[in-house]
Amino acid sequence: MKPIKFSRDETKAMVAEIQDYFRLELDQTIGQMPAEMLMTFFAEKMGAYYYNRGLHDAQELLRKKLESISDALYALEQPTKGAR
């Protein structure tokens, strides 16, 4: 799998979320560098789990949509005397 890369703006937003979490939930402060290192750790070690879950969810959605399209096409068939 290709490494997950985030834009600078995405990284800044995620770092801010980590800092907010530490402040609000753990009543601790965490600097920008440690927060970015934690974000990088999760991206490298846990990112594939989230990525794969997203792929599975997308595959399931696509399967359902294709099934719905197939049903709609079948409903368009006109009756004939010949075999299908």
C-alpha positions as CSV (number, residue, x, y, z in Angstrom):
1,M,0.0,0.0,0.0
2,K,1.2,3.4,-0.9
3,P,2.0,5.5,2.2
4,I,-0.8,7.8,3.4
5,K,0.2,11.5,2.8
6,F,-1.7,14.5,4.1
7,S,-1.5,18.1,2.9
8,R,0.0,20.6,5.3
9,D,-3.5,22.0,6.0
10,E,-4.9,18.5,6.8
11,T,-1.9,17.9,9.1
12,K,-2.4,21.2,10.9
13,A,-6.1,20.4,11.4
14,M,-5.4,16.9,12.7
15,V,-2.7,18.2,15.0
16,A,-5.1,20.8,16.4
17,E,-7.7,18.0,16.9
18,I,-5.2,15.9,18.9
19,Q,-4.2,18.9,21.0
20,D,-7.9,19.7,21.7
21,Y,-8.5,16.1,22.7
22,F,-5.6,16.1,25.1
23,R,-6.7,19.4,26.6
24,L,-10.4,18.6,26.9
25,E,-10.4,14.8,27.6
26,L,-7.1,14.3,29.4
27,D,-6.7,17.8,31.0
28,Q,-3.1,17.8,29.5
29,T,-1.3,20.0,27.0
30,I,0.6,18.5,24.2
31,G,2.9,20.5,21.9
32,Q,2.7,20.7,18.2
33,M,5.7,18.4,17.5
34,P,4.5,15.5,19.8
35,A,1.0,15.9,18.4
36,E,2.3,15.6,14.9
37,M,4.4,12.6,15.8
38,L,1.3,10.9,17.3
39,M,-0.7,11.7,14.2
40,T,2.1,10.3,12.0
41,F,2.2,7.2,14.2
42,F,-1.5,6.6,13.8
43,A,-1.3,7.3,10.0
44,E,1.5,4.8,9.6
45,K,0.4,2.1,12.0
46,M,-3.4,2.4,12.0
47,G,-4.2,4.2,8.7
48,A,-4.4,0.9,6.7
49,Y,-7.2,-0.4,9.0
50,Y,-9.3,2.7,8.4
51,Y,-8.4,2.7,4.7
52,N,-9.4,-0.9,4.3
53,R,-12.6,-0.3,6.2
54,G,-13.4,2.5,3.8
55,L,-12.7,0.2,0.8
56,H,-15.0,-2.5,2.3
57,D,-17.7,0.0,2.9
58,A,-17.4,1.4,-0.7
59,Q,-17.5,-2.2,-2.1
60,E,-20.7,-3.0,-0.2
61,L,-22.3,0.3,-1.3
62,L,-21.3,-0.4,-4.9
63,R,-22.6,-4.0,-4.7
64,K,-26.0,-2.8,-3.4
65,K,-26.2,-0.1,-6.1
66,L,-25.3,-2.6,-8.9
67,E,-27.9,-5.0,-7.5
68,S,-30.5,-2.2,-7.6
69,I,-29.6,-1.3,-11.1
70,S,-29.8,-5.0,-12.2
71,D,-33.3,-5.2,-10.6
72,A,-34.4,-2.1,-12.4
73,L,-33.1,-3.4,-15.7
74,Y,-34.9,-6.7,-15.2
75,A,-38.1,-4.8,-14.4
76,L,-37.8,-3.2,-17.9
77,E,-38.0,-6.5,-19.7
78,Q,-41.0,-7.0,-21.9
79,P,-42.8,-10.3,-21.9
80,T,-42.1,-12.6,-24.9
81,K,-43.0,-16.1,-25.9
82,G,-39.4,-17.2,-26.3
83,A,-37.0,-18.3,-23.7
84,R,-34.9,-15.7,-22.0
